[in-house]
Amino acid sequence: MSTVAPLKRGPWRYLSDRDVLHAAVVVVVALVLSLGLVWLGYLIHVWHVAARSPLTPRRPMTVLVFGRRLVHDRPETDYQQRLGRALALMRAQFTDHVLLLGGRSGGSVSEAAAGWAWLSDHELPPGVVLRLEQASVDSLENLRHARSLLQEDGPVMRVLPPVALVSSRYHLARCQLLAQRLGFDSVPVAAEPTFVLNRRYLVRMLTESGYLMWIDLGVRWARLIGHQRMARRVS
């Protein structure tokens, strides 16, 4: 198991980072010049991925389960759905290797450890390798640390196995973009059985489209101007 990281979540912890602020300025300019249409484009993409992501991958894969902030040190509803989907994949023999992702987000245990405890109460099938990644605090760190754990001979040499990214539908577009940037062969797998649009979900998709826009436009701009340090932030 890795070191537990009791760090803060959310974008605000990055506001002292000049590269992140640079990307934020690029996003604001893009929004002004497009009269907000660029955000609408990312929202449509998030919506598309949320609505069309499957419940199972087409072939057996390593499963990465993204954590979420705990409530009284226990998984809340969204996280329970993610864990339930992973459990269904194990029972249907779509995976024999599962990584639970997530460090501490304010509680006394990590999200990964809370996920392991929840799964342990639900009769895990035999033969499944269950590992915890407990040193991350956001989706990018989740995937970076998962990549290191999956590379047996160090962080560079070994080819990564194909992975199924298990998360809530509203979160999958960001997970998929980051996984592709980090070199994963990945497919998004939805935690919820169906896509149901309501006010809560619309707010979450608007937030996710903002995150996605910030990441994607920042990297594209960095590559356009040859800003290598900034481009490497998502690699």
N, C-alpha and C positions, 0 to 999 in steps of 0.2 A: 504493500500500500504506500501511496505517496504522502507527502507532508500535507496536512490540512491547512488551508489558507483562509484566515478569518478576515477577508477583505470586503470592501463595499462594492455593491452592484451598481449598474446604471451608468449612463453616459457622463454624469457630473464628475466622476472621479478622474476623467480625462481632460478636464478643462485647463489644467496647467501644462498640457502637452502641446507644443507648438505645431507639430504635424497634424494632430487631430483638429486643432483650431484652424489651421490652414485649409483642411478639407471642409470644415464647417463654412468658412467664407466662400469657398467654391460652390457649395450647395446653395447658399443664400443667393449668390449671383445667378445661378442657374434657375432658381425659383422665380426671381424677379424678371429675368429675361424671357422666361417661358410663361409668365403669368400663372404659375403654379401647375402648369400641365405636366411638368416633369415628375412631380409627386404623384399625379394621377396615373402616369405610366407605371410607376413602381407599385402603386396600389393595385392596379389591374394584374400585374405579375404576381404579387403576393396572393391575390384572390384566386388566380388561375391555379397556382401550386396548391393552395389550401383545398380547393374544390376537387382537384383531379388526382391528388396523391393516393396511391393504393394502400391497402391494409396489409399486404404481404409483398415481399420482393419476388421476382420471378424465379430466383434460385436461392439456395442456402447462402447466407452471408454472415459475417461478423456484425453484431448489432451494437450500435452506440445509442445509449439512452440519455437524453439531455435532462439534467436536473432542473429544479425550480425552487424558488424560495419556500422554506418550510414554515408551517404554522405549528407552534408549540413543539418543534423538533420532529414533526411528522409530515409526510407528503400531503399537500392539499389536492384538490380535485383534479386539476390539470396534470399534476405529476403522477397521481394515481392512475390516470388514464394511460400515460406513457408507460408506466411500469406494467400495467395490465396488458398492453399491446405486446411488450417484450415477452411477457409470460406466455401469451398465446403463440408467439413465434417459436418459443422454446418447445412448447407442447406439440406444435405441429411439425416439429423437426426442420424448421427453416433456419435454425442456428444452433450451434453448440458452443458459441463464444460470445459473451455479452460484457460490454464495458458500461458501468454506471458512471456518469460524468457529473461532477459538481463538488466544489469545496463548501466551506461554511459561509452562510449568508445571514449571519446574525444570531443563529442558535448555538447550542452547545455541541451539536454533531454536524457532520458534513451532509450535504444533500445526497451524495453517493451512499454514505453509511445508512441514512434513513431509508433510501430506496432498497438497500440490501435487507434491512430489517423487515420492510413491507413484503418483499418477495419471499423471505424466509417463512412468513406466516401463511404462504399460499402454495405450499407443496411444490417445490421446484422439481422438475424432471431430472433423473439421473444423467450424468455424463456431460453436463453443461459447465463450462469454465466461466465463472463469474468474477470479474475484476473491478476494482474501484479506482477511479481517478478523483483524487480529493484536493488537488492543488490549484484548481481553476475557479474563476469567479464570473466568467462570461463565456459566450459561445465560441469566440475565437480561441481563448485559452483552453476550453474544453477540447477542441479539435487538435490544437498543438500538442497537448499532453497525451491525448489518445494516440496521436501519430507516433510519439516517442515510445509509448507502451507497446505498440504493435510492431515496432521495428526491433527485431531480436538482436541484431548486430550493431546497434547504435542508431543515432538519429538520421543517418544519411544513406547507408548502404542497402538496406533491405527494401524490396518492393512491397508496398502496402497491400493487404488483402482488400477485396471489395467489401464495402460496408453499407448497411442499412441504417439510415439516420432516423431514429424514432423520436418524434416530438409532437407537440400540438400543431394542428394544421396551420394556424396563423404564424407559427415560428419556422416552418419548414423551408420557406424561400431563402431566409437568411442562412439557415444551416447548410443548405445546398450550395449557395454561393461561396460561403467560407470553405466548405469541404473541397470544392473544385479549385479554389485558389491555393489550398494547401496540398494539392496533389492526390486527393482521394478519388477512387472510382466508387461513386456513391449513388444511392437512390433514396429519395425521401419516402418514409412510411408514416402514415397518419395514425395518431393515437386514438382519435375519436372515430367511431364507426361511420358517421355521416357528417357532412358539412352543413351546419345549421347557422344561419346568419341572424344575429340579434344585435342589440346595441353594444353589449359587452364585446362581442366578437369584432364588430366594426371598429371600435376604439382600438382593440389590440392590433388589427390589421393596419390601421392608420399609423400606429406607433411603429410596427415592424417595417412598413414601407419607408418610414423616415430613417430608420436604422440602415435599411438596405441602400437607400439613396446616398446616405452619408458615406458608407463604406465603398460602394461601387464608383460613385463619381470621384471620390477622393483618390482611389487607386488609378482610375482612368486619367485623371488630371496629372497625377504624379508621373505616370509613364509618358504622357504627352510632353511634359516639360523636362523630362530626364531627371526627376528628383528620386534618386535610387533609395535613399533612406526612407522616404515617405512611402514609396511603392512596396518596400520590404515589410512594412508594418502588417500586411496581410499576406504572409508567406511562411 
